[in-house]
Every structure is written in C-alpha cells, then in structure tokens.
Amino acid sequence: MIGRCLLTEATMYNGNRIGVVVTAYNEEAFIGGVIETVPDFVDRIYAVDDASPDNSWDVIQRVAARMNDSAESAPELTVTDGGEGRRVVPIRHEENRGYGAAVKTGYKHAAADEMDVVAVLNGDGQMDPDILDRIIDPVVEGEADYAKGNRLLNPEDRGGMSAFRFFGNAMLTGLSKFASGYWTIGDPQNGYTAISREAIEELDLEAITDRYGFLNHLLTHLNVRERRVADVPMTAIYGDEESSIRYVPFIQFVSLLLLRSFVWRLKTRYVVREFHPTVVFYGTGVAGLVGGSAGLGGSLVRLLRGKDGAVGVIGSFVATLLGLLALGLGIWLDAEENAALEITCDQDTHAEADTERPPTQSIE
C-alpha cells in the first residue's frame, strides 16, 4: 500500500500534541545538541538517561534548565503539567536497563501527558531533526499507527553505511519480516520512529524486551494488535559517535528473540484468535524442510558407503520440495493477510517537500 504522507502545517502540528523521547547512554558529546535541535512544533521533550556512567545526565539537566527558562518567555512552546510549564522533562533510570526500557519510560510519560503522537530521537546525533515532520506525518494524518525511518529504500540513503552494518541489517530485516508479519517493511533496526498515543496505551509494554531487540519485538506486538505501520525513506547521519552494541551477541540475541516472536505471533493471530490456514502451511513447510533435509543427508551418506540409498534420496528430495512449496504458500498467505497494515511513503513527495520546507530553528 502506497501513501503520500504529505507534510502538514506546524501549528500545534495539525491539532496534535507532539512529544519526543530522546534516549541517552554515554552520549555526553551529542545529547545536548540533539535536544536543542528538536523542532519548535514539538510540545514536550522527554530526555531519558539510562544510567550513563559518563556526564550525559549533567548535560541533559543543564540543557533542560536553559530551554525551560526560554520556554517560559515563549507561551506557544509551553505545555502545562499540573500548572508547571516544562518543555524538556529530564528523566534518569537508577540503573542501566537497556535501550528498550528507555523508550518505554518515555512512552509512558508522554501518554500520561496526553501527547497525541510520540517520536523517538536517539541521543547519538544520527537522526536528522529536520525530517522529524516526515516521520510523524503518517501518524498525524491517520494513515498509520506507527511510522519508522528506512535507510535501505534508496542506494544513496545507505551510502554511508558500512558493509558489515548493511549485511547485519539486511539479515535482521529478513528475519523481522517473518517474525513481525510486515513483509514490505524494512530496516527494522531504525529507531527514528513515531507512534500514536492510542497504540502506546493498547500495547503491553512490559511484555516487550528492554534490550536492543526492542524495535524488532515492538513490530511483532504491533502486528498482533493489527496496527498499521508506515515505512518512511530517510538518510542516516554517521559521525564520530561510537555504538555501544556488540554486534555478534546482539545478532544472536535478536535472532532467538525473533524466532520466539514468530511462533507467538502465529499462535496468537492464526490459532487462538481465529484459525487461519497460514499456520498449517508454515508448519508443513518447516516439517518438510527439516525432515526432508535430514533424510536427504542420511540417504547420501548411505550411497557414499555403497549401500542402497537411492529411494531415500528421491523421497527426501520430494519432501524437501514439498516443504519449500508449503513454506512459500504460508509466506504468501501471511503477506496477503497483513498487506492492509503496511504503508510505504512516497519518496518523491518527500523529496519535493524537503526542498520547499524552511530550515528548522533551534532553541538557544
């Protein structure tokens, strides 16, 4: 499904209260600049420090104090919270809980403050604040319940991505399609996102992992809730920041998480909620591939040892082919069932809009 995801006027942003969660872990060099360059149309910024051992928390408090003082003299930027106007809300975890926990903390505060749309900006400076309106527009316009950036749609957008990062991202994208059911949504590791307050309130946030697999896991939970997701083309910014992710353990953890998510999604949507033939084809496909491959291997060993294994080879080969066919049918049925939940924003629309949009003014 293709949506144009048009840009809107920035006056309370088309009648919506906009909140932004800025996450930080060891980002003292970047977090201040990220908070200061959040666009003016954002009503409230939730700066969440996940118990950083560096000076991130001090920077957040200092920038928040300065920006909140400025907001007092700019009523259009002031959001009332029990009579207290604060544009930047500093929040700190007592102990390190993980990226997902930081986002969930921000979500809970934003929902409690009745923000209509809540975006996420990481504190490492890799997300361009000037395209925040592009990210939130599908949710503001009611086209989607959740929108996310995608750096893989255009070759030029992923030009600054290392080969290793691209390979890992592509592998996790494929696994996430199986797990989440969003077959046209890519770049699941992209944390530049926006979500509606209704979706936040409907999700069981405690059931979603606190660790870096949060973004992948969240997509699966959104699918089970049958929420619409939009893919928004964007270019990543890579600078001097250093990632805290250790990629090999990360990929191992997320892969197992996605496998469990895949089984949970199929059980919840296609067995418990209502029976759907997708689960039959998936089950048959997996059984055929596993059994056929094992039988084929055993029969080949028998042949190599000079024993009669020709019949076993043929039978196992047929079972493997039938498994592949059943798996393909399962994927096709799954994709058809979820097609209405997927939106890919028109890239040309945003290219035109970006050239016409005035530059974002940062708050000093």
N, C-alpha and C positions, 0 to 999 in steps of 0.2 A: 504494500500500500504506500503510495507516494503522497506526502503532504507538503504544502508550500511553506508552512511555518513562518508566516510573514511577521515582520517586526512591528512593534506597537509603540505608541507614544509613552514617554516616561513621566507621567503624572500619576503618582501612586501606582504606576505601571498598569494602566488599563483597569483601574479599580482593584488591583490585587496588592496585598501587603507582601513584600518580598523580604525573606530572611536569607542570610548567607552563613553557612558554617565554614569557618576557616580552621583546619586541623594543623597541629604542630607537634613535631617530635624532633628535637635537636635542629631547629630551624632559626636560630637567633639571627643569622645573617640575612634571612629573607622574609621572615614573618611580618616584620613591621611594614615593609614595602607592600606586601600583599594586602594587609588590612587597609593601608592608606589609599590604595588604588581601587578599592571596591567602588563601583559606580554610585553616583548620587541617588539613583532611583531606589536603591536598596534601603529598606526601612531599619533593619537591625542586623548586626554582625555578631555572630557567636564565635569567639576565638577560643578554641578548646586546646589546651596544652595537656598532652598525655604524659604528664610527669617527666618532662625533659630534664636530663641531668645538666644541660647547658643553661644559658641565660634566656631561653625563649620566653619563659614566664615573665621575667622582668621587662623584656621588650614589649610583650603584649600589654602589661599593665601601664607602661609608660605611654604607649601609643593610644590606648583606650582612654586614658585620662585626658590627653590632649584633644582627641577627636570628640569626646563627650562634652568638653568645655566649648568647643567650636559649635557643636550641635545646639547648645543652649541659645546661641545667638542666631540660629537658623531654624525657625519653627517647622519649616517644611521637612526637615530631616529628623525631627524629634518624634519618638514613639513613646507613648505613655505606658508605664508599667507600674500600676499601683500608685500613680501620681509622680513617679520618678522617670524623667526622660533620659534614656541611655541609648545611644545608637550602637555602641560597642559593648558587648557583655563578655568580660573575661571569665573563663571557666577553667579550673585545673583539676585533673584527676590526682588523687592522693598517691596512687601507684600506677605504673605503666600497665595499661590494659589492652592496647592494640589499636590499630587504625580504625577498625570497625566500631569499637567501643566509643572512640572519639566522635565519629559521625553520628552514632546513635544518641550520644549525650546531646549533641547539637540539635538533632531532630526533636528530641523530647522537649527541650527548652523552646524551640521555635513553635511547635504545636501548642504548647501551653500558652504561648504569647499570641496565638491565633494568627500566625503568619499563613498566608494563603498558599504560597509557593516557597520552597526552601531549596536553595542551591548549595553546592559544596565546592570550595576552593581549597586546594592543598597549600600548605604554608611554604612549599619549596619554590614558588615562583614559576612553575612550569605551565600554569594556566593563565591565558591572556584575559584579564578582566574586561577588556574592551569588547569581547564577544559574549559576555555574560547574558546579554539580552537574547542572543541567538540560542543559547542553551535553555533559557527559561520559557521562550515563546511557545513551544508546543504545549507546555503545561498551562501557561497563562491563557492561551487561546482555546483550551479544552480539547485539543487534538490528542493529547496523551496524558497519562497519569505520572509518567516518569520519562525524563529525557536525559540522554548521555552523549558525550562527545565521541567521535570516532575518527582516529588518525589514520585509518587504513583504507578509507574510501578512495583517496587520491594519492598517486605516487609522490606528488610534490609535498603532500602533507606529512608523509612518513620519511621524507628525505633526511631529516636529522636523526632518525632512529638507527641505533647500531644494529648490525646484522644479528647479533646474539639476542638483543631485546626483541627484534622483529620476529625471530624464529620462535622464541618463547611465547610471545603474544599470539602469534598465529596458531600455535599448538593449543594454547588455552582457549582461544576463540572457538576452535573446532569442538573441544570438549564441552565448552559452555553452551554451545548450541544444543547438544544432546541433553545436558542437564537442565537447561532453562526452558527449552521449547521455543525460544525466539530464534528461528532459523535464519533470519536475514539480518539480525543484529550482530555487529562485530565489535572488536576492540573492547572486550568486557572488563579489561583492567583499567580503563579510563575512568578516573574519579571525578572528572568535571561533569557534574550531574545536577538535575533539578527534579523535585518531587512535589506532588500536591499534599496539602495537609490531610486530606481525606485518605490518601494512600498510606501516609505515616500512621494514622490512627487505626487503620484496618490491619496493618501488618503486626505480626507477633515479633517485635524487635528482639526479645530475649532469646528467641529460637534461632536467630541469625548469628553467625560466628562473629567474635570480636576481632579476629585476626585479619591479615591482609586478604584472605579469600572472601572477605565481606561483600565486595562488589559482585562477584560471581554468585555467591549464595543469595544475595538480595534479589537478583534477577529470577532465580528459581521461585522464591517466595512470591514475587510479583506475578509470575505466571500462574501459580496455583490460585492466586486471588483473581486471576483473569484481568489483570491491569494492562493497559496499553503502554507500550514503550516506543520512544522515538529515538532514532539514530541521527545525530547532527554532525555534519562534516566539520572538522577543525584541524588546525596545525598545532602541534605541541611545541613548547619552548624548552630547549635544553641549554642549560648554562653551566655554572660551576658547582651546582648542588650535587651532593653525594647521596645515593639511595641507601637506605638502611636495610633493604631487602637482601637476603642471601638467597640467590635465585634457585639453586638446586633444592634446598629444603623447602623453599616456597612452592616450587612446581610440584614436588612430591605431595606436600600437604594439600594443595588446592586440587590436584588430580583426584586424590582419595575423597576429598570433600564433594567434588562434582559427581563422582560415582554414587555416593550416598544420596546426593540431591536428586540425581536422575531416577533412582529407584523410588525415592519418596514421592517425587512428582507423579510418576506413573501410577503408583499405588493410590495416591490421593485423588488425582483427577480422573483416572481411567478405570479404577476399581471401586474405591469407596464412594466417591461422589456419584458416579454413573459408569456403567460398564461401557467400554469403547474397544473396538477390535484392534486398535493400535497396540495395546498391551499384549495381545495374542501374537501378533506378527513380530514384535520385539522379542518376546520370549522364545518363539520358534526360531527366529533368526540367530539368537545367541546360542541356543541349544544346538542348532545345526552347525554353526561355525566351530564351536568348541568340540562337539562330538566328531564332526567330520574331519577337523584338523588333527585331532588326536588319533583317530582311526587311520587317517592317511599316513601319518608319521609311523605308526606301528606297522602298517602293511608294507611301506617302503623298506623298513628295517628287515622284515621277513624276506622280501625279494632280494635284498643285498646279501642275505645269508644263504641264498639258494633255496629258500622254502617257498611254498605256494602262497603268494600274497596278491596275485593279480585281481582276484574277485574283490578282496578287501579294498584294494586301491580304487577300483571303479566305484564300489559302493560308497566309500568315504568321499570320493571326489563329487559324486552326485549329492551327498548330504551337505557338503560344503557349499555347492552351488545353490541348493535349495535354501540354505541358511542365509546366503547373501541376498537372494531374492526376497525372502521374508523380511530381512532387516531393511532392505530398500523400500518395501511396501510400508513397513512400520514408520520409517522416516517420512515418507510421502504423506501418509495419513496424519502424522503428528504435525507436519508443516501446514497441511490444509486446515487442521483444527485451530491452529494458532495464527493463521495469516491475518486475521482481523485485528490482532493485538499488536501488530508491528507496523511502524511508520518510519520511512526513510525520508528525511527532509530534502527538499530540492536544493541542490548545491548552487545552481545558477541564481536562485533567488537571493541567497546569502551573499554571493559574490557581488551582486548589484547593490544590495543593501549596505554592505561594508564600505563601498566607495562613497555612498551618499551620507552615511552617519557621521555626525560631528564627533570630534575626539572627546573621550570621557575626561571629565575634570576630576582630579584627585583632591582629597580633602587635606588641607595642611593643618 
